[in-house]
């Protein structure tokens, strides 16, 4: 039983037959000069009917040859190629630069193989945790197989744009935007790793169109507007908590060091209640956001 939906056969670039156009152009000029000279010479003579018929036939043949030669020229710029077809069948690709020539009944479709830089539109994506984020990517791509680019996809430039958007959505949903515990790979904190994965995703998607990706990365990455304010407050709260934690850890260490040095040097003997009061005072001094005001106690701790 035959498959009702057979797989598409991928085209493969191969070298086309063509020749240098400079030699053909020189031959064309020689024939053109000869034709003009022949016409001028014949016009100054007094031919009979048989000579007129022979002149018309031979001149007509020369003109047809000249038209054929003139119709086969085409020019290829640096980093440009021309796909050659014969009655709709792909015959190969010519990558030789300069003036080229093929038979005039062969079609020629030029295509650029230069590097192209594309910045995608900003799109809204849900990250791994479901948070809406905005993303945009910059991609440097180029055609490596002209046959696939021209004949395996309808419009390879539009194909690139669509596949870039699909790849950005795929990578964006694969990772969280941020991880405050720094335990996961994130879009914001691991640009190189995520960019490499985006490039691999794009190369796999664009391979069928004969296109490769030289470089890519994110040009815009942010929370969507509807949650940006809430996420900013969350980041600020996380930063405050982290700063407080560091401050308390440092203050506890300093209090421990002060008590240990007082006991070691026997500066003063502290019972548990005085020790607790000293610890409380030191923690207030070290952890307070404002400058503390000293209070002189003229009595004792118990009065």
C-alpha positions in Angstrom: 0.0 0.0 0.0 1.5 3.3 -1.0 1.8 6.2 1.5 -0.9 8.9 0.7 1.5 11.5 2.0 5.0 10.7 0.7 7.9 12.5 2.4 9.3 15.5 0.5 12.6 14.8 -1.3 15.2 17.3 -0.2 17.0 19.1 -3.0 20.8 19.1 -2.9 23.0 21.7 -4.4 25.4 20.6 -7.1 27.7 22.4 -9.5 26.1 23.6 -12.8 27.7 23.8 -16.2 28.6 27.3 -17.3 31.4 29.1 -19.0 33.2 32.4 -18.7 31.2 35.1 -20.4 34.3 37.1 -21.5 35.3 34.7 -24.3 31.7 34.5 -25.5 31.4 38.3 -25.4 34.5 38.6 -27.5 33.1 36.1 -30.0 29.8 38.1 -30.0 31.6 41.3 -30.8 33.5 39.6 -33.7 30.3 38.3 -35.2 28.5 41.6 -34.7 31.3 43.5 -36.5 31.3 40.9 -39.3 27.6 41.2 -39.7 27.7 45.0 -39.9 30.6 44.9 -42.4 28.8 42.3 -44.5 25.6 44.4 -44.6 27.6 47.6 -45.5 29.6 45.7 -48.3 26.4 44.1 -49.7 24.7 47.5 -49.8 27.4 49.0 -52.0 27.3 46.1 -54.5 24.9 45.3 -57.3 23.8 41.7 -56.5 21.4 39.6 -58.6 18.3 37.8 -57.1 20.2 34.6 -56.2 22.9 36.6 -54.3 20.2 38.6 -52.4 18.5 35.4 -51.3 21.9 33.9 -50.1 22.7 37.1 -48.3 19.4 37.2 -46.5 19.7 33.6 -45.4 23.3 33.9 -44.2 22.7 37.2 -42.5 19.6 35.8 -40.8 21.6 32.9 -39.5 24.3 35.3 -38.1 21.7 37.4 -36.4 20.1 34.4 -34.8 23.5 33.2 -33.5 24.2 36.7 -32.1 20.8 36.8 -30.4 21.5 33.4 -28.8 24.9 34.5 -27.6 23.6 37.8 -26.3 20.7 36.1 -24.4 23.0 33.8 -22.4 25.0 36.4 -20.4 24.5 37.0 -16.7 26.6 38.5 -13.9 27.3 37.1 -10.5 28.5 39.4 -7.7 30.8 38.3 -4.8 28.9 36.0 -2.3 26.1 35.5 -4.8 25.1 32.3 -6.7 22.8 31.5 -9.6 20.6 28.4 -9.7 20.4 27.0 -13.3 17.2 25.3 -14.5 16.3 23.6 -17.7 12.5 23.6 -18.5 11.8 23.6 -14.7 14.4 20.9 -13.8 17.2 22.0 -11.5 20.6 21.6 -13.3 23.0 23.0 -10.7 24.3 26.2 -9.1 26.9 28.5 -10.5 29.0 30.2 -7.7 31.7 31.6 -10.1 31.8 35.4 -9.9 32.0 37.8 -12.9 30.5 37.6 -16.3 29.1 34.1 -17.0 27.3 32.5 -20.0 24.9 29.5 -20.4 22.5 28.6 -23.1 19.7 31.2 -23.3 16.9 28.6 -22.8 18.2 27.7 -19.4 16.7 29.7 -16.5 18.8 31.6 -14.0 17.6 32.4 -10.4 20.1 34.5 -8.5 20.3 34.1 -4.7 22.5 35.8 -2.1 24.8 33.7 0.1 25.9 36.7 2.2 25.3 36.8 6.0 22.0 38.3 7.0 21.3 40.0 10.3 17.8 39.8 11.6 16.3 41.2 14.8 12.9 39.5 15.6 9.9 41.3 16.9 9.2 41.3 20.6 6.9 38.3 21.4 5.2 37.3 24.7 6.1 33.9 26.0 5.3 32.0 29.2 8.5 30.8 30.9 8.9 27.4 32.7 7.0 28.7 35.7 4.2 30.2 33.6 5.2 33.8 34.1 4.6 36.0 30.9 7.8 37.5 29.6 8.8 39.5 26.5 11.6 38.2 24.3 13.3 39.2 21.1 16.3 37.7 19.4 19.1 38.8 17.0 20.1 36.1 14.5 22.9 36.1 11.9 22.0 33.6 9.2 23.1 32.7 5.6 22.2 30.3 2.8 24.6 27.3 2.5 22.5 25.2 0.1 20.9 27.2 -2.7 18.8 24.4 -4.1 17.1 23.8 -0.7 16.6 27.5 -0.1 15.0 28.0 -3.6 13.1 24.8 -4.2 12.4 23.1 -0.8 10.5 26.1 0.8 8.2 28.6 -0.8 9.9 31.8 0.6 13.1 31.1 2.5 13.2 34.6 4.0 9.7 34.4 5.4 10.5 30.8 6.6 13.5 32.2 8.6 11.3 34.8 10.4 8.7 32.2 11.3 11.2 29.7 12.6 13.0 32.3 14.7 9.8 33.1 16.4 9.0 29.4 17.0 12.5 28.7 18.3 12.4 31.7 20.7 9.0 30.5 22.1 10.4 27.0 22.5 13.6 28.1 24.4 11.6 30.7 26.4 9.2 28.1 27.7 12.0 25.7 28.6 13.6 27.8 31.3 12.5 30.1 34.1 13.1 33.8 33.6 15.0 34.0 37.0 15.8 31.9 40.0 16.4 33.7 43.2 18.0 30.7 44.7 20.5 30.4 41.9 20.0 26.7 41.6 18.6 26.5 38.0 19.6 27.6 34.5 17.7 30.7 33.8 17.1 33.0 30.8 18.4 36.1 32.6 21.4 34.5 34.3 22.8 32.1 31.7 22.9 34.1 28.5 25.7 32.0 26.9 24.2 28.6 27.6 20.7 29.6 26.6 22.0 31.4 23.5 23.9 28.3 22.4 20.8 26.2 22.8 18.8 28.7 20.8 21.4 28.5 18.0 21.2 24.7 18.0 17.4 24.9 17.9 17.5 27.3 14.9 20.0 25.2 13.0 17.8 22.1 13.3 14.7 24.1 12.2 16.4 25.8 9.3 18.3 22.8 8.0 15.5 21.8 5.6 15.8 25.2 3.9 19.6 25.0 3.4 20.2 27.8 6.0 22.7 27.9 8.9 23.0 30.2 11.8 26.4 31.8 12.6 25.4 33.7 15.7 22.3 34.5 17.8 21.4 36.0 21.1 18.6 37.8 23.0 18.2 41.5 22.4 15.2 41.9 24.7 14.3 39.9 27.8 11.9 41.2 30.5 8.8 40.4 32.4 5.6 41.3 30.7 4.1 44.6 31.6 1.2 43.2 33.6 3.5 41.5 36.1 6.6 43.7 35.8 5.7 45.8 38.9 5.0 42.8 41.1 8.2 41.0 40.1 10.2 44.2 40.7 8.8 44.4 44.3 9.6 40.7 44.7 13.2 41.2 43.5 13.5 44.2 45.9 12.2 42.1 48.8 14.5 39.3 48.0 17.4 41.7 47.9 16.4 43.2 51.2 16.2 39.8 52.8 19.5 38.7 51.4 21.1 42.0 52.6 19.6 41.5 56.1 20.8 37.9 56.2 24.3 39.0 55.4 24.2 41.8 57.9 22.9 39.6 60.7 25.5 36.9 60.0 28.2 39.5 60.2 26.8 41.1 63.4 26.5 37.7 65.1 30.2 37.0 64.3 31.3 40.4 65.6 29.3 39.9 68.9 30.8 36.4 69.4 34.3 37.9 68.8 33.7 40.8 71.2 32.4 38.5 74.0 35.3 36.0 73.4 37.9 38.8 73.6 36.3 40.3 76.8 36.4 36.9 78.5 39.9 36.0 77.2 41.4 39.3 78.4 39.3 39.3 81.6 38.3 42.9 81.1 34.9 42.3 82.8 33.0 39.4 84.2 29.6 39.1 82.7 26.8 37.0 84.1 24.1 35.7 81.8 21.8 38.7 82.2 24.6 41.2 81.5 25.8 39.1 78.6 22.2 39.1 77.2 22.0 42.9 77.6 25.3 43.4 75.9 24.4 41.1 73.0 21.1 43.0 72.6 22.9 46.4 72.6 25.5 45.3 70.1 23.0 43.8 67.7 21.0 47.0 67.8 24.1 49.0 67.0 25.3 46.7 64.3 22.0 45.9 62.6 20.2 49.3 63.0 19.5 51.3 59.8 20.1 54.6 61.6 22.9 55.8 63.8 22.4 54.8 67.4 22.4 57.4 70.3 24.4 56.4 73.3 22.7 56.4 76.7 24.9 56.8 79.8 23.7 54.6 82.7 24.6 56.2 86.0 23.2 53.4 88.0 23.4 49.7 87.7 21.8 47.2 85.4 19.4 46.2 88.1 18.3 49.8 89.1 
